[in-house]
Amino acid sequence: MDYQDINAETIDRWVRDGWEWGRPISHEVFEKAKNGEWDVLLTATKPVPHEWFGELRGKKVLGLASGGGQQMPVFAALGADCTVLDYSEAQLETERTVAAREGYSIRVVRADMTKPLPFEDGEFDLVFHPVSNCYAAEVKPIWRECFRVLRPGGRLLSGTDHFVNFIVDEDEERIVNGLPFDPLHDPEKMRELRETDSGVQFSHTLEEQINGQLEAGFTLLALYEDTNGEGRLHELNIPTMLAMLSVK
């Protein structure tokens, strides 16, 4: 089985078990968004600054690996023309459910973000990509595809996972792994991931995450760090995630 198929099955199971990132927003949160009261997350805890988005009404927004009914309903409530791409059918079904409940339209696409995206050049005004490329063996092709599907002046809002999470043990007390963390080339790492039901995950350097966007053609405008939101690293206020605003 391809590792991305393993990840899709894993996330489907997490969603059925009540995974935090698979629980959709409520009707009350949707109504507040329609009235201008809203926040969304690219990383675990810090809301994305509203100025990163600009005016969303009438804009074409792609939620890349952003299923789960948490961000796209907010963008729809703000008047955006939304498309969501995810490889987890459970995450996409949540998007359909919220759209039906609230009465808006959304294009739902099941596809693998590690492959060429099934969209035209310059199709979108904004790509919203929360932490998920830790489930991809290579991130630079993802950045190149984001650049391709954005119009000139379009924005990429991305959340990424630092390598820090991959060097510590499960209790986040000891450094136990070297880098890169690549289970496709390390059977022991694959076994550990399987035993902890963690899907297939990969570490990526800041060079891959930041310079990868610059190599694709983006200009980096702003960034901030965040913690995991729980666990020992969070308690010690050690950043493990990075959010970035880039423009084509």
Buried (B, 14 or more C-beta within 10 A) or exposed (E): EEBBEBBBBBBBBBBEEEBEBBEBBEEEBBEBBBEEEBBBBBBBEBEBEEEBBEEBEEBBBBBBBBBBBBBBBBBBBBBBBBBBBBBBBBBBBBBBEBBEBBEBEBBBBBBBBBEEBEBEEBBBBBBBBBBBBBBBBEBBBBBBBBBBBBBEEBBBBBBBBBBBBBBBEEEBEEEEBEEBBBBEEBEEBBEBBBEEEBBBBBBBBEEBBBBBBEBBBBEBEEBBEBBBBEBEBBEEEBBBBBBBBBEB
